[in-house]
Amino acid sequence: MLRVLGSSNPWRESISRREVMQIGGLGALGLSLPGMLKAEESAVGQPVPRAKRILLLYLQGAASQFETWDPKPQAPAEVRGKWGAIPTSVPGVQICEMLPRVAKFVDRMAIVRSMTHEHNNHSNLYTLSGYPAIDFTSETNPFDSRHYPFFGSVLDYLEEQRNPGHVPEMPRNIGLPYQFSAHGQLARRAGPYAAFLGNGYNPVWTEFDGEATKEIGRTSFFAGLKKEMVKDPYLGITPDSRIRLSKSAQLAKEMTIDRLDRRRSLVEQLDDEARRVDENQATRGLDRFESMAYNLMTSAKLRDALDFAQEPMSKREQYGMTLFGQAALAARRLLEADCPLVSVFWDEYKIVNTAWDTHFEHFERLGDELLPGFDAAVSALFGDLIERGLLDETLVMCLTEHGRTPKINNLDRGGGRDHYSKSYSVMLAGGGIRPGMVLGASDSIGAFVKERPVSPEDILATMYYLKGIDPQSASVPNQLGRPMRLTERGEIIHEILA
C-alpha cells in the first residue's frame, strides 16, 4: 500500500464622536460592543475568505515573550534580563533589541501581547487544535485516541467536503522540515495530527536530508542534567543539505512512472472488495490516502517547490543557513506554488527540552542561535512575501504554546525561564490582519494580562473566519460521527481584522 506520513471592518481608521456615542448607547439596550459585532456578523451571513493561504511558524518549547514581542526594559534586572528594547517601524512600539531586522516589518504585523490560558506544560495540542490534552501522558502521545485534530487537518477535511473526490496536485496541509518531534528524545509530542479525522488528513511531512555544521552541548534531563554533545541542524547546515518529501511519499529508485501506473491499475481493481471494510478511525481516509500518495510521488511541481537549491546562494544566506531558515525559504516557494497551508516547526532536536524551551543557558542560547536565526529567517520571509505580492493573501501566524516566567531562574546553569502560560505573546500578519498594531497588554513585569485577554482558541477562531469559515457553526464529525465545533469557546478577535 502506498503511504504518506504523514466582514467588513468594524474597526475603521477613524470613528466619529457620534458613532462612539451610538456604540456607548448600546449598553442601555443590553448590547455590548462584542455583542454588536457578533450581531453584525450574523446579519451579513457567512464570513468572506480573506486568507487564500496560511503559513504557520511554530516555535516549539515556548518562546520567551520578554526576549521577543514584549520586552520590559523598565522592569527589575531579574525580570527584564540581558537585553533592552528597540524601536520598530511602528512609532511607540518596541520589541527585543536582538530582532533588529524583524523590527523593520512590525508595521506589517499585529502583535498580541495578552495571550493567556491554564495549560502550562507544552500545550501544543491546545495551541494547534483548540482542545487541550487530557493529561501530560496524553500531551506526549501524538496518537492518543482522545485527541482533537490539528487545524490544518480540519481545513483539509472541510475543503474535501466542498470538493469531494478532488485530489489536488499540491498538498493542502504540508509540514516542514520533518515530522513534528520525530527527532526528539524518548517522548513524542502531540499537536499537528488529524486525530479522529483519520490518518489521511495528517500533514504531508518532509524530511531533512543533510548534515549539521555545528556541535553543541545540550543539558539533558535524561543524563542527570549533564551536557550531551549534539550536532544540531537548527544551528547550521551544509549548503548541499535538502528538505525532501518523506521517504514513504517518494518513488523507489527502481519504480518508474509506467510501472507505478500499472501497479495503481492493479490496486484499483481491488477497490470494490476494499470498500466492504467498515469505515472506522483506523481506515477513514484510506482511499484518499492512496490517491494523494500517487499525486505526490508524481508531482514535479511539488518537488521543484521544495528544492530551495534553485535559489541564489545570496538568497539562501539571507534566510540563514540553518534548518529553520532554509525551511522558511522552502515554505515561501510552496506558497508560491499554491500550497494552501504550510507549517514550519522550529522543533527540539535529539535532546528533550531544547528548541525554545530555555530552562538552562537561556541568554546564551537565545543570543547565539535562537534570536539570530529567527531574525534572519522571518525578516527575509516578510521581505519576499511583500515583494512577491503574497502577504496580503497569506495569513502568517507565528505561534508558541505558552511563554516563559517573569523571574529568571537556574542561575547556576546560565540562567533560565520556566514554563508560563498566564501571559505571553504571538504575532499575526497578512491575509486580513490589520497591520501595525498591538493588541492587549501585560503588566509591568509580564506576569499577568492587564488588557484584552486572548486564548489560543480565539486565535484559531479568527483564523477560521479569515478562511471564510464560521467557527461558531462549522463542525467536523467526532469519533462517534457526531458534529463537533471547531473550537469550544473561541471568539473572533475583531480588533485585529483589517
C-alpha positions in Angstrom: 0.0 0.0 0.0 1.2 3.5 -0.8 1.7 5.6 2.3 2.2 9.2 3.1 3.3 10.2 6.6 2.1 12.0 7.4 -16.5 41.2 7.0 -16.5 44.4 6.7 -14.2 46.0 9.2 -15.9 47.4 12.4 -12.6 49.0 13.5 -12.0 51.7 10.9 -9.0 54.0 10.9 -11.2 56.8 12.2 -14.6 56.9 14.0 -16.8 59.9 14.7 -17.9 61.2 18.1 -21.5 60.5 17.1 -20.6 56.9 16.3 -18.8 56.5 19.7 -21.9 57.8 21.4 -24.1 55.4 19.4 -21.9 52.5 20.4 -21.8 53.6 24.0 -25.6 53.8 24.0 -25.9 50.2 23.1 -25.3 49.3 26.7 -28.7 50.7 27.6 -30.2 48.2 25.2 -28.2 45.4 26.8 -25.9 45.0 23.8 -22.1 45.3 24.4 -19.6 46.1 21.6 -18.6 42.5 21.2 -22.3 41.6 21.1 -22.9 44.3 18.4 -20.1 42.9 16.3 -21.5 39.4 16.6 -24.9 40.6 15.6 -23.4 42.4 12.6 -21.6 39.3 11.7 -24.8 37.3 11.8 -26.6 39.8 9.7 -24.2 39.6 6.8 -24.1 35.8 6.7 -21.0 33.7 6.1 -17.6 35.3 6.5 -15.8 36.3 3.3 -12.5 34.5 2.9 -9.5 36.9 3.2 -6.7 34.4 3.5 -6.0 32.3 0.4 -3.1 30.7 2.1 -1.8 30.1 5.7 1.8 30.0 6.9 2.3 28.7 10.4 5.7 29.4 12.1 5.7 27.3 15.2 8.3 27.9 18.0 8.1 24.7 19.9 9.2 24.7 23.5 7.6 28.1 24.3 9.4 31.3 23.2 10.0 34.0 25.8 7.8 37.0 25.4 10.4 39.1 27.2 13.1 38.4 24.5 10.7 38.7 21.5 7.5 40.7 21.3 7.0 42.1 24.8 10.3 43.3 26.4 10.2 45.0 29.8 13.2 47.4 29.8 12.0 49.3 32.9 11.4 46.1 35.0 13.9 44.9 37.6 17.0 43.1 36.3 15.8 39.7 37.3 12.8 40.2 35.1 14.0 42.3 32.1 17.0 40.1 31.5 20.1 40.8 29.5 18.7 42.9 26.6 16.8 46.0 26.1 14.2 47.1 23.6 14.5 48.8 20.2 12.1 51.0 18.2 10.2 49.4 15.3 8.6 50.7 12.1 5.5 51.5 14.2 6.1 54.6 16.3 5.9 53.8 20.0 6.1 50.0 19.6 9.3 48.3 20.7 10.5 44.7 20.5 13.6 43.0 21.8 16.8 44.6 20.6 18.0 41.2 19.3 15.5 41.4 16.5 16.7 44.4 14.5 15.7 43.1 11.1 12.3 41.9 12.2 11.7 45.3 13.8 11.6 46.9 10.3 8.5 44.8 9.4 6.4 45.4 12.5 4.3 47.8 10.5 3.0 44.8 8.6 2.3 42.7 11.7 -0.2 42.5 14.5 1.4 41.6 17.9 -0.9 40.1 20.5 0.7 40.7 24.0 -2.2 39.3 26.1 -2.2 35.6 25.3 -3.2 33.5 28.4 -4.5 30.1 29.3 -4.3 27.5 32.0 -2.3 24.7 30.4 1.2 25.2 31.4 3.2 22.2 30.2 3.9 22.3 26.5 0.3 22.7 25.4 1.0 22.0 21.7 -2.3 20.2 21.3 -4.3 23.1 22.7 -2.5 25.6 20.6 -2.9 23.7 17.4 -6.3 22.2 17.8 -8.2 24.4 20.3 -8.8 21.5 22.6 -6.3 20.7 25.5 -4.8 17.4 26.2 -6.5 15.4 28.9 -3.3 14.9 30.9 0.5 15.1 30.5 0.6 11.5 29.2 -1.8 12.5 26.5 0.3 15.5 25.6 3.3 13.2 25.0 1.3 10.7 22.9 0.6 12.1 19.4 -1.8 9.3 18.6 -3.9 9.3 21.8 -7.5 8.4 20.7 -8.8 11.2 22.9 -7.1 14.0 20.9 -8.8 16.6 18.7 -7.5 17.3 15.2 -4.9 19.9 14.1 -6.5 22.9 12.5 -4.6 22.1 9.3 -6.3 18.7 9.2 -9.7 20.3 9.8 -9.2 22.8 6.9 -8.2 19.9 4.7 -11.2 17.9 5.7 -13.6 20.8 5.2 -12.2 21.5 1.8 -12.6 18.0 0.7 -16.3 18.1 1.8 -16.7 21.1 -0.5 -14.9 19.3 -3.4 -15.5 15.6 -2.8 -13.2 13.3 -4.7 -10.8 16.0 -5.9 -7.2 15.3 -5.1 -5.1 18.5 -5.7 -1.7 18.4 -7.2 -0.2 20.2 -4.2 -0.9 19.0 -0.7 -3.4 21.1 1.3 -1.5 20.6 4.5 2.3 20.2 4.5 4.7 20.2 7.4 8.4 21.2 7.4 11.2 20.3 8.0 10.4 16.9 9.4 7.5 15.1 11.2 6.9 17.0 14.5 9.0 15.8 17.4 10.3 12.9 15.3 13.9 13.7 16.3 13.2 14.3 19.9 14.3 12.2 22.9 12.1 9.4 24.2 8.8 11.4 24.4 6.9 12.3 21.3 4.7 15.4 21.4 1.1 15.8 20.4 -0.3 18.6 18.2 -0.2 18.6 14.4 -2.1 15.4 13.7 -5.5 14.5 12.3 -6.7 12.5 15.3 -10.2 11.1 14.7 -10.5 12.5 11.2 -8.1 9.7 10.2 -4.5 9.4 9.1 -5.4 10.5 5.6 -5.7 14.1 6.9 -2.4 14.2 8.7 0.1 16.7 7.3 2.2 15.6 4.4 5.6 15.6 6.1 9.0 16.3 4.6 12.4 15.0 5.8 15.7 16.7 6.4 18.3 15.2 4.2 21.6 16.8 5.1 24.3 17.5 7.7 24.6 19.9 10.6 27.7 22.1 10.6 27.9 22.8 14.4 28.0 20.7 17.5 26.9 22.0 20.9 26.5 20.7 24.5 22.9 20.4 25.5 21.7 20.0 29.1 19.8 16.7 29.2 17.2 15.7 31.8 17.9 12.1 30.9 21.6 12.4 31.7 21.3 13.9 35.2 21.4 17.5 33.8 24.8 16.8 32.3 25.8 18.0 28.8 25.4 15.8 25.8 27.1 16.8 22.5 24.6 17.2 19.6 25.1 18.2 16.0 22.0 20.4 15.7 20.9 21.4 12.2 19.0 24.4 13.7 22.4 25.9 14.4 23.6 25.4 10.8 23.5 23.1 7.8 25.8 22.4 4.9 24.9 24.1 1.5 24.1 20.7 -0.1 21.5 19.9 2.6 17.9 19.5 1.4 14.4 19.1 2.6 12.6 16.4 0.7 9.3 14.5 0.7 9.2 11.8 3.4 10.6 8.6 2.0 7.2 7.0 2.1 6.0 9.6 -0.4 8.8 9.1 -2.8 9.2 6.7 -5.7 11.6 3.9 -5.1 14.7 4.1 -7.3 13.5 1.1 -9.4 9.9 2.3 -9.7 9.2 4.1 -13.0 6.1 6.1 -13.6 4.9 3.5 -16.1 5.3 0.7 -13.5 3.6 2.8 -10.9 0.7 3.4 -13.3 0.4 -0.4 -13.9 0.6 -1.1 -10.2 -2.0 1.6 -9.5 -4.4 0.0 -12.0 -4.0 -3.3 -10.3 -4.7 -1.8 -6.9 -7.8 -0.1 -8.4 -9.2 -3.5 -9.4 -9.4 -4.3 -5.7 -11.3 -1.2 -4.8 -14.8 -2.8 -4.7 -13.6 -5.5 -2.3 -11.8 -3.0 -0.2 -14.9 -0.8 0.2 -16.5 -3.7 2.1 -14.3 -2.9 5.0 -16.2 -1.0 7.6 -15.1 2.6 7.9 -13.5 3.4 11.4 -10.9 5.6 12.8 -8.1 3.4 11.5 -9.3 3.2 7.9 -11.0 6.5 7.4 -9.5 8.4 4.5 -7.5 5.4 3.1 -8.9 5.8 -0.5 -7.9 9.4 -0.3 -4.6 8.4 1.1 -3.8 6.3 -2.0 -4.8 9.0 -4.4 -2.8 11.6 -2.5 0.3 9.4 -2.4 0.2 8.8 -6.1 -0.2 12.5 -6.8 2.7 13.5 -4.5 5.1 10.9 -5.9 4.5 12.0 -9.5 4.3 15.8 -8.8 7.2 17.6 -10.4 5.7 20.9 -9.2 5.9 19.8 -5.5 9.5 18.6 -5.9 10.5 21.8 -7.6 8.9 23.9 -4.9 10.8 22.1 -2.2 14.1 22.5 -4.0 15.4 25.7 -2.4 18.8 25.0 -4.1 17.2 26.7 -7.2 17.5 29.9 -5.2 20.7 32.0 -5.5 23.1 31.4 -2.6 22.7 35.0 -1.6 19.0 34.5 -1.1 19.6 31.3 0.9 22.1 33.1 3.1 19.6 35.9 3.7 17.3 33.4 5.3 20.1 31.9 7.2 21.9 28.7 6.6 20.1 26.9 9.3 17.3 24.3 9.2 14.7 26.8 10.2 15.9 29.4 7.7 16.0 27.0 4.8 12.6 25.6 5.8 11.2 29.1 5.8 12.6 29.6 2.3 11.1 26.3 1.1 7.8 27.4 2.7 7.8 30.6 0.6 8.4 28.5 -2.5 5.5 26.2 -1.6 3.2 29.2 -1.0 4.1 30.5 -4.5 3.2 27.1 -5.9 -0.3 27.4 -4.3 0.0 25.2 -1.3 -2.8 26.5 0.9 -1.3 25.6 4.3 2.4 25.3 5.1 3.7 24.8 8.6 7.3 25.3 9.6 8.3 23.9 13.0 11.3 25.1 15.0 11.5 21.8 16.9 13.7 20.3 19.6 16.4 18.0 18.2 17.8 14.9 19.9 17.6 16.4 23.4 14.2 17.0 25.0 13.5 20.5 26.4 15.6 22.3 23.8 14.5 24.4 20.8 12.7 27.4 22.5 12.4 25.6 25.9 15.1 27.6 27.6 15.2 26.3 31.2 19.0 26.5 31.0 21.6 28.7 29.2 18.7 31.0 28.4 20.6 34.0 27.3 23.4 32.1 25.7 21.1 30.0 23.5 18.9 33.0 22.7 21.8 35.2 21.8 23.9 32.7 19.9 21.3 30.7 18.0 17.5 31.3 18.5 17.1 35.0 18.1 19.7 35.5 15.3 18.2 32.5 13.4 14.6 33.8 13.9 15.6 37.4 13.0 17.2 36.3 9.7 14.5 33.9 8.6 11.4 35.9 9.5 12.8 39.2 8.1 13.8 37.6 4.8 10.5 35.8 4.6 8.5 39.0 5.1 10.6 40.8 2.6 9.9 38.2 0.0 6.2 37.8 0.7 5.8 41.6 0.3 7.9 41.9 -2.8 6.1 39.0 -4.5 2.6 40.2 -3.6 1.9 37.2 -1.4 1.4 38.7 2.0 -2.0 40.3 1.5 -3.5 36.9 0.7 -1.3 34.8 3.1 -2.2 34.6 6.8 1.1 34.3 8.7 0.8 33.0 12.3 3.9 32.9 14.5 2.7 30.8 17.5 4.2 29.2 20.5 2.4 27.0 23.1 2.9 29.4 26.1 5.5 31.8 27.4 8.3 32.0 30.0 8.4 33.0 33.6 9.0 36.7 34.6 11.7 35.7 37.1 15.0 34.3 35.8 15.8 31.0 37.5 18.6 28.4 37.4 21.4 31.0 37.7 23.9 28.2 38.3 23.2 26.8 34.8 23.4 30.0 32.8 20.0 31.3 33.8 16.7 30.2 32.5 13.0 31.0 32.3 10.5 28.2 33.0 7.0 27.5 31.6 4.5 30.2 32.0 1.0 30.4 30.4 -0.5 33.3 32.3 0.8 35.9 29.9 2.7 35.6 26.7 2.8 36.9 23.1 2.2 35.8 19.5 2.4 37.5 16.1 -0.1 37.5 13.1 0.2 39.2 9.7 -1.3 39.4 6.2 -4.4 37.7 5.0 -7.0 40.0 6.6 -5.0 41.0 9.6 -4.8 44.7 10.5 -1.2 45.7 10.2 0.9 47.8 12.6 -1.0 47.2 15.8 -0.5 45.8 19.2 -3.5 44.1 20.9 -3.6 43.7 24.7 -1.0 44.3 27.3 0.7 42.5 30.2 1.5 44.2 33.5 4.8 45.9 34.2 6.7 42.7 34.8 4.9 40.5 32.3 3.3 38.3 35.0 -0.4 38.8 34.1 -2.6 40.1 31.4 -4.0 43.6 32.2 -5.8 44.3 28.9 -7.8 42.2 26.5 -7.0 38.6 27.3 -6.8 36.3 24.3 -6.8 32.5 24.2 -5.3 30.0 21.6 -9.0 29.2 20.8 -9.5 32.9 19.9 -6.5 32.8 17.5 -7.9 29.7 15.8 -11.5 31.1 15.6 -10.1 34.2 13.9 -8.0 32.0 11.5 -11.1 30.0 10.5 -13.0 33.3 10.0 -10.3 34.6 7.7 -10.5 31.4 5.7 -14.2 32.1 5.2 -15.4 29.5 7.7 -17.8 30.4 10.5 -16.2 28.9 13.7 -19.5 29.1 15.5 -21.5 27.0 13.1 -19.0 24.8 11.2 -18.2 21.4 12.5 -16.4 18.1 11.8 -17.5 14.6 12.8 -16.0 13.3 16.1 -15.2 9.7 17.0 -18.9 8.8 17.1 -19.7 10.7 13.9 -21.4 13.5 15.8 -20.8 17.1 14.8 -18.0 18.8 16.8 -17.4 22.6 16.9 -14.1 23.8 15.5 -13.4 25.4 18.9 -15.3 25.1 22.1 -15.1 28.7 23.3 -13.1 30.5 20.7 -14.2 34.1 19.7 -13.2 36.0 16.6 -10.7 38.8 17.5 -12.4 41.6 15.6 -9.9 44.3 16.7 -7.1 42.8 14.6 -9.2 42.4 11.4 -8.3 44.7 8.5 
